Amino acid sequence: MLKQIFTRPFIQHLLISDGGLILLIILYNLLSLLIPLVRISLGSALLIFILANLLICGLKATTFWLNQQSQP
């Protein structure tokens, strides 16, 4: 069942979005060295990373479940 929900292309897209999220957090922290912004600590970056992945996987599982319910 999990292979039907989390297909190989979905996992690949998730890894690409995770890489983009990590890159954006690094760029934000580098920018905060030049401009006095609030820096993101490693713990809060990890929390953002985990929450984003849970949200994406939860939405994927929910839409899969709703599509299964609507089919006769």
N, C-alpha and C positions, 0 to 999 in steps of 0.2 A: 504494500500500500504506500509506503513512504517513497518508493522509487517512482510511483505514479505521480505523487505530489511534487517531490523535489527531483525533477529530471536533470540530466546532465547539463543542458543549456542553462537552466535556472541556476545551478550551482556555479557555472562559469560566470554568469552575469553577476551573481552575488559576490564572487571573488573580485571581479573587476570593480564593483561598487565599493567593496571594502578597501581596495587599494586606493581608490579615489578619495575615500573618506580619510584614510591615513595621510595621504598627500596634502589634503586640505588642512588637516590639523597641524601638520608640520609647517606648512606655509603660513598659517595663522600665527603660530608661535614665533616664527622668524619675523613676521611683520610686527609683532608686538615688541620686538627688540628695537625697531626703528621708531615706531609710534607708541606712545604710552597707552597700551590697551591692557585689558585683563588677560593674563596668560592662562592657558589651559594646562592644568597639571596632568601628570601621567594617569592618575586615578580617574579624573573626570574624563579624560580622553578614552580610557578603557570603558568607562560607563556609557559614553556616547556610542562607542563602537558596538557594545553588547546590545544596547537598547535599539539601535538601528537594525541590527541583524534580527533581533526578536520581532520587531515590527514587520519587517519585510517577510520573514518566514510565516508569521502569524497571518498576515494578509493573504499570502499564497495558499496556506492551508484552508483558510476560511472560504476563499473563492472556490477552491476545489470542492470543498464540502457542500457549498451552496449549489454548485453546478451538478453535483451528484444527486442532490435532493430534488432538483427541478426536472431531471430526466425520469421518464416513466419506467 
